[in-house]
Amino acid sequence: MRERYLERTRRLTPYPLTKGTIVRFIETVEYQGFWGSFGDLIWWFLWAFVFFTYLMALFAIIGDLFRDHKLSGGWKAVWIVFLIFVPFLTALVYLIARGGGMAARGAAQAKEYQAAQSDYIKNLAGTSPSDEIAKAKSLLDAGTITQSEYEGIKAKALS
C-alpha cells in the first residue's frame, strides 16, 4: 500500500522522491496584505455587513424583551442566556416566534412617545394671547401686579 502511495506521488511531483520525503500538495500563496485583492475586500465588506446586521437584530431583540411587560423575568433571562450561548439560532427563533408581537410593541411605544412629545410641545408653546391676558387680568384683580405691569403683559401678548 505504501508503495502504491509513493508511486503515485512520484508521478505527481516534479522532483525525485526518496524514502522519508514529506510531500505537500498545498500550494503556498504569498500574503498580499489586508486589502490584498478585490475579492478579499468584497468578502470583508460582506462579513462586516452581516455582523452589523446581526448586531442590529440582537439589540432589537434585547430591547423588545425588556419592552414586553407580559413576559416574566425568568423567561426574559432564558432568552438572554440562549442569545449569549446560541446567538444566531436563538435570534432566528425569536424573530420567527415573536416577530409579530415585536412590531405591535414597537408601534405602541412609538405612539406613546408621539403623544408625550405632542403634549410637551403644546406645553412649551404656551397659551393663546387671550389666555395670557385673562391670567394677567386675574392677577391685576388679585392685586399681585400693577396696572402698568398688566398693560405690559397685554402689549406683549398682542404683539
HUNORKA-V920435 format. One line per field, one symbol per residue. psi: psi as a letter, one per 30 degrees, with the letter a starting at -180 (. if undefined). burial: I if it has 16 or more other C-alpha atoms within 10 Angstrom, else O. Layout:
psi: ???
burial: ???
//
This chain:
psi: eeeeeeeeeeefkflkklkfkkkkgkkkkkkgleheleeeeeeeeeeeeeeeeeeeeeeeeeeeeffjffkleeeeeeeeeefefieeeeeeeeeeegeeeeeeeeeeeeeeeeeeeeeeeeeefalleeeeeeeeeeeeefgelleeeeeeeeeeef.
burial: OOOOOIOOIOOOOOOOOOOOOOOOOOOOOOOOOOOOOOOOOOOOOOOOOOOOOOOOIIOOIIOIIOOOOOOOOOOOOOIIOOIOOOIOOIIOOIIOOOOOOIOOIIOOOOOOOOOOOOOOOOOOOOOOIOOIIOOIIOOIOOOOOOOOOIOOIIOOOOO
//
